[in-house]
Amino acid sequence: MRILVDKHNYDWHRAWTITERTFSYTNHTLLPEALETWPVWLMQKVLPRHLQIIFDINHHFLRQVTHWRPGDHELLRRMSIIDESGSRSIRMAHLAIVGSHKVNGVAELHSRLLQETIFRDFHEFYPGKFINVTNGITPRRWLNQSNPPLSQLVSSRIGEQWKKDLSRLKELADLSDDTDFQDAVAAVKLENKIRLSNVVRNQIGIELNPHALFDVQIKRIHEYKRQLLNVLHVITRYNYIRHHPDENVVPRTVIFSGKAAPAYRMAKLVIRLINDVADIVNNNPCIGDKLKVVFMPNYDVSTAQLIIPAAELSQQISTAGTEASGTGNMKLTLNGALTIGTLDGANIEIRAEVGDDNFFIFGLNAEQVMTLRQQGYNPWDYYHADAELRRALDMIRDGHFCPDDCDRYRYVYDALTHGGDHYLLMADFRSYVECQQHIDELYKSPRAWSRKSILNISHMGRFSSDRTIQEYANRIWNVKPVSR
Ligand SMILES: *Cc1c(COP(=O)(O)O)cnc(C)c1O
């Protein structure tokens, strides 16, 4: 608007039409704390002309809203680009919606929640502006480049067209009952697990058994992603093995990786807790190979490309309604991992593609999460009702994993109890642990596991970024391919 009006002397109306037709807004999160707002005083100081234009845009916009619902002052307050409560600030998401011809979420649930919750007024005011474009990943990086043995195995059976048309992977479904192919997929996985084990030995000095189930949670460390729920399960498993030393449990290696934002105290503490739990578990002689815990430092795309081909279980355990889409979930499935996940983000669509029998869901869905919070959620109910959960939490509280600094994780315990457990870990714990037991059962039958792994890989066609980009081109950018 500034360039068109100030520099090229367009009148406001013509400049606005061009602006609106040019811009589109892809929302990437529902978490209100992640939606930017900028103080008016700061904007006044740094970009005074932009601020003036924002006020003008808001004036035109609110006039239209007034015509739409005359006299509804509460509505004007909610929809305004300027938040007038307290010291005034600019709601950048509102500005983006008003200034765009399309607004999209990045998975079906996320797009629906945008329309029904945080942007509900805008969806009613602008019918047809809100759409969904489910995220995707590039099969060139996340299979061809990162996992050569699996790529070559796939190509040996169905040719190479999958690299440019991922839907061709569906031809693998016919091979899911072929025991030779099941064994070949398992052999490739083992090869990748050995490769990862060698890196883990050299980088962090932990010796892994490549025949253990490789259970992976790699993503930014955040409370909503619930790495702590995974830790609570790890501790529960540690306790079970210690108290049943003669039982033949399915050996597990739980691998974490992820960075914390520098000022995010809880996320930093979770990284430290994982490392402390790893030290205790990995050095307990009664545990041996039955449980290993690994935290890979400095998570980045290169680390992801190393870990993902070796993963057998993909942990996608965010509180339902918080993960916009996720793409790690897609990368891991494409590489043959089975998912343990909540009905959140693109997990829902992955499950619909691969089939309910080939996907491990647990926990509350987004509606149940909203209802439980409305009713008044009390984490202590779960603490008192579940002895294994209570034991795991008490061990965190009492410094079992940091004997010379007993209070180190008090803050973690407090957040899940007195603090109200905002992301409902306690509510989902029992369902999660039971789901993990079903996973152990399946792992005892390698061919049944491999069959499900093949069915997962073969139904990943929809999650190619080629499909995603095609949808953006058709439905948002209105661009056509050049003929060549
Ligand atoms: C794919 C990827 C992510 C996103 O992971 P989610 O599990 O979807 O949060 C983050 N970081 C890196 C390095 C990735 O490759």
The ligand as an ORCA input file, in Angstrom:
! r2SCAN-3c Opt
* xyz 0 1
  C      10.776    -31.809      9.556
  C      11.573    -31.044     10.514
  C      10.937    -30.353     11.544
  C       9.445    -30.395     11.777
  O       9.185    -31.511     12.602
  P       7.747    -31.710     13.311
  O       7.846    -33.087     13.893
  O       6.721    -31.641     12.218
  O       7.620    -30.646     14.320
  C      11.706    -29.631     12.440
  N      13.059    -29.591     12.317
  C      13.709    -30.259     11.352
  C      15.200    -30.200     11.290
  C      13.003    -31.013     10.412
  O      13.655    -31.673      9.447
*
